[in-house]
């Protein structure tokens, strides 16, 4: 089990592993920064529309 952990953390220095990881984390951050305020504003709009 310890060998699998060392192998997994050893991949962090490999650019073939690190580049897609950073791209996916960046994409998820951008989507969250767009989707969360849009969802909040949408619910606020619906709240005002039905009150």
N, CA, C, O and CB atoms as a CASP TS submission, in Angstrom:
PFRMAT TS
TARGET T0000
AUTHOR 0000-0000-0000
METHOD Language model
MODEL 1
PARENT N/A
ATOM      1  N   UNK     1       0.826  -1.192   0.000  1.00  0.00           N
ATOM      2  CA  UNK     1       0.000   0.000   0.000  1.00  0.00           C
ATOM      3  C   UNK     1       0.870   1.256   0.000  1.00  0.00           C
ATOM      4  O   UNK     1       0.562   2.242  -0.670  1.00  0.00           O
ATOM      5  CB  UNK     1      -0.940  -0.002   1.209  1.00  0.00           C
ATOM      6  N   UNK     2       1.942   1.202   0.750  1.00  0.00           N
ATOM      7  CA  UNK     2       2.859   2.338   0.780  1.00  0.00           C
ATOM      8  C   UNK     2       3.504   2.559  -0.585  1.00  0.00           C
ATOM      9  O   UNK     2       3.766   3.695  -0.980  1.00  0.00           O
ATOM     10  CB  UNK     2       3.938   2.124   1.844  1.00  0.00           C
ATOM     11  N   UNK     3       3.754   1.484  -1.290  1.00  0.00           N
ATOM     12  CA  UNK     3       4.354   1.605  -2.625  1.00  0.00           C
ATOM     13  C   UNK     3       3.400   2.291  -3.594  1.00  0.00           C
ATOM     14  O   UNK     3       3.836   3.052  -4.459  1.00  0.00           O
ATOM     15  CB  UNK     3       4.746   0.222  -3.166  1.00  0.00           C
ATOM     16  N   UNK     4       2.103   2.029  -3.458  1.00  0.00           N
ATOM     17  CA  UNK     4       1.146   2.676  -4.356  1.00  0.00           C
ATOM     18  C   UNK     4       1.042   4.167  -4.060  1.00  0.00           C
ATOM     19  O   UNK     4       0.853   4.969  -4.975  1.00  0.00           O
ATOM     20  CB  UNK     4      -0.233   2.018  -4.235  1.00  0.00           C
ATOM     21  N   UNK     5       1.166   4.550  -2.772  1.00  0.00           N
ATOM     22  CA  UNK     5       1.159   5.971  -2.439  1.00  0.00           C
ATOM     23  C   UNK     5       2.395   6.675  -2.982  1.00  0.00           C
ATOM     24  O   UNK     5       2.297   7.781  -3.513  1.00  0.00           O
ATOM     25  CB  UNK     5       1.073   6.160  -0.930  1.00  0.00           C
ATOM     26  N   UNK     6       3.547   6.048  -2.853  1.00  0.00           N
ATOM     27  CA  UNK     6       4.764   6.667  -3.377  1.00  0.00           C
ATOM     28  C   UNK     6       4.720   6.747  -4.897  1.00  0.00           C
ATOM     29  O   UNK     6       5.235   7.704  -5.476  1.00  0.00           O
ATOM     30  CB  UNK     6       6.003   5.885  -2.925  1.00  0.00           C
ATOM     31  N   UNK     7       4.121   5.770  -5.548  1.00  0.00           N
ATOM     32  CA  UNK     7       3.995   5.822  -7.001  1.00  0.00           C
ATOM     33  C   UNK     7       3.019   6.928  -7.411  1.00  0.00           C
ATOM     34  O   UNK     7       3.257   7.625  -8.397  1.00  0.00           O
ATOM     35  CB  UNK     7       3.527   4.458  -7.554  1.00  0.00           C
ATOM     36  N   UNK     8       1.922   7.094  -6.663  1.00  0.00           N
ATOM     37  CA  UNK     8       0.941   8.127  -6.993  1.00  0.00           C
ATOM     38  C   UNK     8       1.526   9.517  -6.785  1.00  0.00           C
ATOM     39  O   UNK     8       1.337  10.393  -7.629  1.00  0.00           O
ATOM     40  CB  UNK     8      -0.324   7.956  -6.146  1.00  0.00           C
ATOM     41  N   UNK     9       2.229   9.736  -5.685  1.00  0.00           N
ATOM     42  CA  UNK     9       2.823  11.048  -5.452  1.00  0.00           C
ATOM     43  C   UNK     9       4.038  11.280  -6.332  1.00  0.00           C
ATOM     44  O   UNK     9       4.410  12.429  -6.569  1.00  0.00           O
ATOM     45  CB  UNK     9       3.207  11.200  -3.995  1.00  0.00           C
ATOM     46  N   UNK    10       4.660  10.233  -6.815  1.00  0.00           N
ATOM     47  CA  UNK    10       5.759  10.382  -7.748  1.00  0.00           C
ATOM     48  C   UNK    10       5.304  10.895  -9.098  1.00  0.00           C
ATOM     49  O   UNK    10       6.099  11.473  -9.839  1.00  0.00           O
ATOM     50  CB  UNK    10       6.468   9.078  -7.916  1.00  0.00           C
ATOM     51  N   UNK    11       4.036  10.693  -9.430  1.00  0.00           N
ATOM     52  CA  UNK    11       3.500  11.179 -10.702  1.00  0.00           C
ATOM     53  C   UNK    11       3.272  12.682 -10.701  1.00  0.00           C
ATOM     54  O   UNK    11       3.066  13.267 -11.765  1.00  0.00           O
ATOM     55  CB  UNK    11       2.206  10.474 -11.019  1.00  0.00           C
ATOM     56  N   UNK    12       3.303  13.322  -9.538  1.00  0.00           N
ATOM     57  CA  UNK    12       3.043  14.756  -9.484  1.00  0.00           C
ATOM     58  C   UNK    12       4.121  15.568 -10.185  1.00  0.00           C
ATOM     59  O   UNK    12       3.869  16.710 -10.571  1.00  0.00           O
ATOM     60  CB  UNK    12       2.925  15.203  -8.050  1.00  0.00           C
ATOM     61  N   UNK    13       5.306  15.013 -10.360  1.00  0.00           N
ATOM     62  CA  UNK    13       6.368  15.724 -11.065  1.00  0.00           C
ATOM     63  C   UNK    13       6.324  15.487 -12.568  1.00  0.00           C
ATOM     64  O   UNK    13       7.090  16.104 -13.308  1.00  0.00           O
ATOM     65  CB  UNK    13       7.716  15.306 -10.524  1.00  0.00           C
ATOM     66  N   UNK    14       5.453  14.615 -13.029  1.00  0.00           N
ATOM     67  CA  UNK    14       5.362  14.286 -14.447  1.00  0.00           C
ATOM     68  C   UNK    14       4.431  15.276 -15.135  1.00  0.00           C
ATOM     69  O   UNK    14       3.291  15.458 -14.706  1.00  0.00           O
ATOM     70  CB  UNK    14       4.865  12.831 -14.650  1.00  0.00           C
ATOM     71  N   UNK    15       4.908  15.917 -16.198  1.00  0.00           N
ATOM     72  CA  UNK    15       4.094  16.926 -16.873  1.00  0.00           C
ATOM     73  C   UNK    15       2.889  16.310 -17.574  1.00  0.00           C
ATOM     74  O   UNK    15       1.875  16.983 -17.763  1.00  0.00           O
ATOM     75  CB  UNK    15       4.938  17.689 -17.880  1.00  0.00           C
ATOM     76  N   UNK    16       2.986  15.030 -17.964  1.00  0.00           N
ATOM     77  CA  UNK    16       1.833  14.385 -18.596  1.00  0.00           C
ATOM     78  C   UNK    16       0.692  14.210 -17.607  1.00  0.00           C
ATOM     79  O   UNK    16      -0.464  14.099 -18.016  1.00  0.00           O
ATOM     80  CB  UNK    16       2.231  13.028 -19.177  1.00  0.00           C
ATOM     81  N   UNK    17       0.990  14.183 -16.329  1.00  0.00           N
ATOM     82  CA  UNK    17      -0.037  14.070 -15.300  1.00  0.00           C
ATOM     83  C   UNK    17      -0.442  15.438 -14.770  1.00  0.00           C
ATOM     84  O   UNK    17      -1.618  15.681 -14.498  1.00  0.00           O
ATOM     85  CB  UNK    17       0.454  13.193 -14.157  1.00  0.00           C
ATOM     86  N   UNK    18       0.530  16.326 -14.626  1.00  0.00           N
ATOM     87  CA  UNK    18       0.291  17.607 -13.975  1.00  0.00           C
ATOM     88  C   UNK    18      -0.482  18.580 -14.857  1.00  0.00           C
ATOM     89  O   UNK    18      -1.334  19.316 -14.358  1.00  0.00           O
ATOM     90  CB  UNK    18       1.600  18.224 -13.571  1.00  0.00           C
ATOM     91  N   UNK    19      -0.203  18.596 -16.148  1.00  0.00           N
ATOM     92  CA  UNK    19      -0.845  19.555 -17.043  1.00  0.00           C
ATOM     93  C   UNK    19      -2.357  19.337 -17.136  1.00  0.00           C
ATOM     94  O   UNK    19      -3.093  20.313 -16.985  1.00  0.00           O
ATOM     95  CB  UNK    19      -0.226  19.464 -18.428  1.00  0.00           C
ATOM     96  N   UNK    20      -2.870  18.127 -17.373  1.00  0.00           N
ATOM     97  CA  UNK    20      -4.326  17.951 -17.379  1.00  0.00           C
ATOM     98  C   UNK    20      -4.963  18.206 -16.015  1.00  0.00           C
ATOM     99  O   UNK    20      -6.101  18.669 -15.933  1.00  0.00           O
ATOM    100  CB  UNK    20      -4.670  16.553 -17.837  1.00  0.00           C
ATOM    101  N   UNK    21      -4.227  17.901 -14.945  1.00  0.00           N
ATOM    102  CA  UNK    21      -4.755  18.163 -13.607  1.00  0.00           C
ATOM    103  C   UNK    21      -4.940  19.656 -13.383  1.00  0.00           C
ATOM    104  O   UNK    21      -5.972  20.085 -12.866  1.00  0.00           O
ATOM    105  CB  UNK    21      -3.825  17.581 -12.538  1.00  0.00           C
ATOM    106  N   UNK    22      -3.948  20.445 -13.768  1.00  0.00           N
ATOM    107  CA  UNK    22      -4.061  21.894 -13.609  1.00  0.00           C
ATOM    108  C   UNK    22      -5.122  22.476 -14.527  1.00  0.00           C
ATOM    109  O   UNK    22      -5.836  23.397 -14.131  1.00  0.00           O
ATOM    110  CB  UNK    22      -2.721  22.562 -13.880  1.00  0.00           C
ATOM    111  N   UNK    23      -5.244  21.957 -15.749  1.00  0.00           N
ATOM    112  CA  UNK    23      -6.275  22.434 -16.660  1.00  0.00           C
ATOM    113  C   UNK    23      -7.668  22.145 -16.112  1.00  0.00           C
ATOM    114  O   UNK    23      -8.552  23.000 -16.177  1.00  0.00           O
ATOM    115  CB  UNK    23      -6.105  21.792 -18.035  1.00  0.00           C
ATOM    116  N   UNK    24      -7.867  20.947 -15.573  1.00  0.00           N
ATOM    117  CA  UNK    24      -9.193  20.610 -15.071  1.00  0.00           C
ATOM    118  C   UNK    24      -9.521  21.399 -13.805  1.00  0.00           C
ATOM    119  O   UNK    24     -10.669  21.796 -13.607  1.00  0.00           O
ATOM    120  CB  UNK    24      -9.290  19.110 -14.797  1.00  0.00           C
ATOM    121  N   UNK    25      -8.527  21.630 -12.948  1.00  0.00           N
ATOM    122  CA  UNK    25      -8.779  22.451 -11.763  1.00  0.00           C
ATOM    123  C   UNK    25      -9.083  23.899 -12.152  1.00  0.00           C
ATOM    124  O   UNK    25      -9.967  24.525 -11.569  1.00  0.00           O
ATOM    125  CB  UNK    25      -7.573  22.401 -10.812  1.00  0.00           C
ATOM    126  N   UNK    26      -8.359  24.424 -13.124  1.00  0.00           N
ATOM    127  CA  UNK    26      -8.624  25.782 -13.592  1.00  0.00           C
ATOM    128  C   UNK    26      -9.982  25.911 -14.246  1.00  0.00           C
ATOM    129  O   UNK    26     -10.688  26.898 -14.038  1.00  0.00           O
ATOM    130  CB  UNK    26      -7.558  26.213 -14.561  1.00  0.00           C
ATOM    131  N   UNK    27     -10.349  24.919 -15.032  1.00  0.00           N
ATOM    132  CA  UNK    27     -11.657  24.955 -15.676  1.00  0.00           C
ATOM    133  C   UNK    27     -12.779  24.872 -14.654  1.00  0.00           C
ATOM    134  O   UNK    27     -13.787  25.567 -14.782  1.00  0.00           O
ATOM    135  CB  UNK    27     -11.785  23.821 -16.682  1.00  0.00           C
ATOM    136  N   UNK    28     -12.614  24.030 -13.642  1.00  0.00           N
ATOM    137  CA  UNK    28     -13.650  23.931 -12.617  1.00  0.00           C
ATOM    138  C   UNK    28     -13.756  25.224 -11.820  1.00  0.00           C
ATOM    139  O   UNK    28     -14.852  25.601 -11.405  1.00  0.00           O
ATOM    140  CB  UNK    28     -13.362  22.758 -11.679  1.00  0.00           C
ATOM    141  N   UNK    29     -12.643  25.906 -11.601  1.00  0.00           N
ATOM    142  CA  UNK    29     -12.679  27.183 -10.894  1.00  0.00           C
ATOM    143  C   UNK    29     -13.398  28.243 -11.720  1.00  0.00           C
ATOM    144  O   UNK    29     -14.208  29.000 -11.183  1.00  0.00           O
ATOM    145  CB  UNK    29     -11.259  27.649 -10.558  1.00  0.00           C
ATOM    146  N   UNK    30     -13.115  28.306 -13.008  1.00  0.00           N
ATOM    147  CA  UNK    30     -13.769  29.280 -13.880  1.00  0.00           C
ATOM    148  C   UNK    30     -15.265  29.011 -13.966  1.00  0.00           C
ATOM    149  O   UNK    30     -16.069  29.940 -13.893  1.00  0.00           O
ATOM    150  CB  UNK    30     -13.146  29.253 -15.280  1.00  0.00           C
ATOM    151  N   UNK    31     -15.641  27.752 -14.121  1.00  0.00           N
ATOM    152  CA  UNK    31     -17.062  27.405 -14.213  1.00  0.00           C
ATOM    153  C   UNK    31     -17.777  27.722 -12.905  1.00  0.00           C
ATOM    154  O   UNK    31     -18.908  28.209 -12.922  1.00  0.00           O
ATOM    155  CB  UNK    31     -17.235  25.915 -14.565  1.00  0.00           C
ATOM    156  N   UNK    32     -17.135  27.455 -11.780  1.00  0.00           N
ATOM    157  CA  UNK    32     -17.758  27.758 -10.487  1.00  0.00           C
ATOM    158  C   UNK    32     -17.937  29.256 -10.310  1.00  0.00           C
ATOM    159  O   UNK    32     -18.964  29.699  -9.794  1.00  0.00           O
ATOM    160  CB  UNK    32     -16.917  27.192  -9.337  1.00  0.00           C
ATOM    161  N   UNK    33     -16.953  30.043 -10.731  1.00  0.00           N
ATOM    162  CA  UNK    33     -17.066  31.493 -10.589  1.00  0.00           C
ATOM    163  C   UNK    33     -18.131  32.081 -11.502  1.00  0.00           C
ATOM    164  O   UNK    33     -18.636  33.172 -11.237  1.00  0.00           O
ATOM    165  CB  UNK    33     -15.734  32.147 -10.875  1.00  0.00           C
ATOM    166  N   UNK    34     -18.480  31.378 -12.571  1.00  0.00           N
ATOM    167  CA  UNK    34     -19.546  31.843 -13.461  1.00  0.00           C
ATOM    168  C   UNK    34     -20.896  31.299 -13.022  1.00  0.00           C
ATOM    169  O   UNK    34     -21.882  32.036 -12.996  1.00  0.00           O
ATOM    170  CB  UNK    34     -19.258  31.427 -14.909  1.00  0.00           C
ATOM    171  N   UNK    35     -20.953  30.017 -12.676  1.00  0.00           N
ATOM    172  CA  UNK    35     -22.233  29.358 -12.407  1.00  0.00           C
ATOM    173  C   UNK    35     -22.832  29.754 -11.062  1.00  0.00           C
ATOM    174  O   UNK    35     -24.047  29.923 -10.962  1.00  0.00           O
ATOM    175  CB  UNK    35     -22.057  27.860 -12.457  1.00  0.00           C
ATOM    176  N   UNK    36     -22.022  29.903 -10.044  1.00  0.00           N
ATOM    177  CA  UNK    36     -22.576  30.214  -8.726  1.00  0.00           C
ATOM    178  C   UNK    36     -23.246  31.590  -8.671  1.00  0.00           C
ATOM    179  O   UNK    36     -24.368  31.681  -8.174  1.00  0.00           O
ATOM    180  CB  UNK    36     -21.483  30.143  -7.684  1.00  0.00           C
ATOM    181  N   UNK    37     -22.615  32.659  -9.155  1.00  0.00           N
ATOM    182  CA  UNK    37     -23.340  33.936  -9.171  1.00  0.00           C
ATOM    183  C   UNK    37     -24.541  33.933 -10.118  1.00  0.00           C
ATOM    184  O   UNK    37     -25.555  34.570  -9.834  1.00  0.00           O
ATOM    185  CB  UNK    37     -22.399  35.051  -9.562  1.00  0.00           C
ATOM    186  N   UNK    38     -24.430  33.223 -11.235  1.00  0.00           N
ATOM    187  CA  UNK    38     -25.571  33.162 -12.157  1.00  0.00           C
ATOM    188  C   UNK    38     -26.742  32.439 -11.507  1.00  0.00           C
ATOM    189  O   UNK    38     -27.888  32.864 -11.653  1.00  0.00           O
ATOM    190  CB  UNK    38     -25.174  32.458 -13.470  1.00  0.00           C
ATOM    191  N   UNK    39     -26.470  31.361 -10.799  1.00  0.00           N
ATOM    192  CA  UNK    39     -27.532  30.661 -10.087  1.00  0.00           C
ATOM    193  C   UNK    39     -28.131  31.507  -8.994  1.00  0.00           C
ATOM    194  O   UNK    39     -29.347  31.510  -8.803  1.00  0.00           O
ATOM    195  CB  UNK    39     -27.014  29.378  -9.505  1.00  0.00           C
ATOM    196  N   UNK    40     -27.291  32.226  -8.273  1.00  0.00           N
ATOM    197  CA  UNK    40     -27.791  33.102  -7.207  1.00  0.00           C
ATOM    198  C   UNK    40     -28.680  34.196  -7.785  1.00  0.00           C
ATOM    199  O   UNK    40     -29.764  34.461  -7.265  1.00  0.00           O
ATOM    200  CB  UNK    40     -26.621  33.729  -6.423  1.00  0.00           C
ATOM    201  N   UNK    41     -28.222  34.826  -8.856  1.00  0.00           N
ATOM    202  CA  UNK    41     -29.023  35.888  -9.470  1.00  0.00           C
ATOM    203  C   UNK    41     -30.307  35.339 -10.068  1.00  0.00           C
ATOM    204  O   UNK    41     -31.338  36.011 -10.048  1.00  0.00           O
ATOM    205  CB  UNK    41     -28.217  36.607 -10.547  1.00  0.00           C
ATOM    206  N   UNK    42     -30.255  34.125 -10.600  1.00  0.00           N
ATOM    207  CA  UNK    42     -31.470  33.509 -11.134  1.00  0.00           C
ATOM    208  C   UNK    42     -32.493  33.241 -10.053  1.00  0.00           C
ATOM    209  O   UNK    42     -33.682  33.495 -10.248  1.00  0.00           O
ATOM    210  CB  UNK    42     -31.135  32.220 -11.843  1.00  0.00           C
ATOM    211  N   UNK    43     -32.050  32.733  -8.915  1.00  0.00           N
ATOM    212  CA  UNK    43     -32.983  32.498  -7.820  1.00  0.00           C
ATOM    213  C   UNK    43     -33.506  33.800  -7.236  1.00  0.00           C
ATOM    214  O   UNK    43     -34.665  33.869  -6.828  1.00  0.00           O
ATOM    215  CB  UNK    43     -32.319  31.676  -6.735  1.00  0.00           C
ATOM    216  N   UNK    44     -32.675  34.833  -7.189  1.00  0.00           N
ATOM    217  CA  UNK    44     -33.154  36.134  -6.720  1.00  0.00           C
ATOM    218  C   UNK    44     -34.208  36.688  -7.675  1.00  0.00           C
ATOM    219  O   UNK    44     -35.207  37.264  -7.244  1.00  0.00           O
ATOM    220  CB  UNK    44     -31.983  37.127  -6.582  1.00  0.00           C
ATOM    221  N   UNK    45     -33.976  36.510  -8.971  1.00  0.00           N
ATOM    222  CA  UNK    45     -34.944  36.990  -9.950  1.00  0.00           C
ATOM    223  C   UNK    45     -36.267  36.247  -9.814  1.00  0.00           C
ATOM    224  O   UNK    45     -37.334  36.859  -9.855  1.00  0.00           O
ATOM    225  CB  UNK    45     -34.392  36.831 -11.370  1.00  0.00           C
ATOM    226  N   UNK    46     -36.197  34.919  -9.650  1.00  0.00           N
ATOM    227  CA  UNK    46     -37.422  34.142  -9.454  1.00  0.00           C
ATOM    228  C   UNK    46     -38.125  34.530  -8.164  1.00  0.00           C
ATOM    229  O   UNK    46     -39.354  34.573  -8.118  1.00  0.00           O
ATOM    230  CB  UNK    46     -37.110  32.651  -9.445  1.00  0.00           C
ATOM    231  N   UNK    47     -37.375  34.807  -7.135  1.00  0.00           N
ATOM    232  CA  UNK    47     -37.963  35.213  -5.869  1.00  0.00           C
ATOM    233  C   UNK    47     -38.715  36.530  -6.030  1.00  0.00           C
ATOM    234  O   UNK    47     -39.828  36.680  -5.524  1.00  0.00           O
ATOM    235  CB  UNK    47     -36.881  35.342  -4.791  1.00  0.00           C
ATOM    236  N   UNK    48     -38.111  37.478  -6.731  1.00  0.00           N
ATOM    237  CA  UNK    48     -38.779  38.759  -6.953  1.00  0.00           C
ATOM    238  C   UNK    48     -39.960  38.621  -7.906  1.00  0.00           C
ATOM    239  O   UNK    48     -40.945  39.348  -7.779  1.00  0.00           O
ATOM    240  CB  UNK    48     -37.790  39.780  -7.498  1.00  0.00           C
ATOM    241  N   UNK    49     -39.874  37.711  -8.844  1.00  0.00           N
ATOM    242  CA  UNK    49     -40.948  37.547  -9.826  1.00  0.00           C
ATOM    243  C   UNK    49     -42.201  36.964  -9.195  1.00  0.00           C
ATOM    244  O   UNK    49     -43.312  37.296  -9.610  1.00  0.00           O
ATOM    245  CB  UNK    49     -40.487  36.657 -10.971  1.00  0.00           C
ATOM    246  N   UNK    50     -42.043  36.102  -8.201  1.00  0.00           N
ATOM    247  CA  UNK    50     -43.204  35.441  -7.616  1.00  0.00           C
ATOM    248  C   UNK    50     -43.658  36.062  -6.308  1.00  0.00           C
ATOM    249  O   UNK    50     -44.588  35.552  -5.684  1.00  0.00           O
ATOM    250  CB  UNK    50     -42.902  33.998  -7.396  1.00  0.00           C
ATOM    251  N   UNK    51     -43.038  37.137  -5.875  1.00  0.00           N
ATOM    252  CA  UNK    51     -43.508  37.814  -4.659  1.00  0.00           C
ATOM    253  C   UNK    51     -44.452  38.941  -4.974  1.00  0.00           C
ATOM    254  O   UNK    51     -44.938  39.612  -4.064  1.00  0.00           O
ATOM    255  CB  UNK    51     -42.342  38.344  -3.861  1.00  0.00           C
TER
END
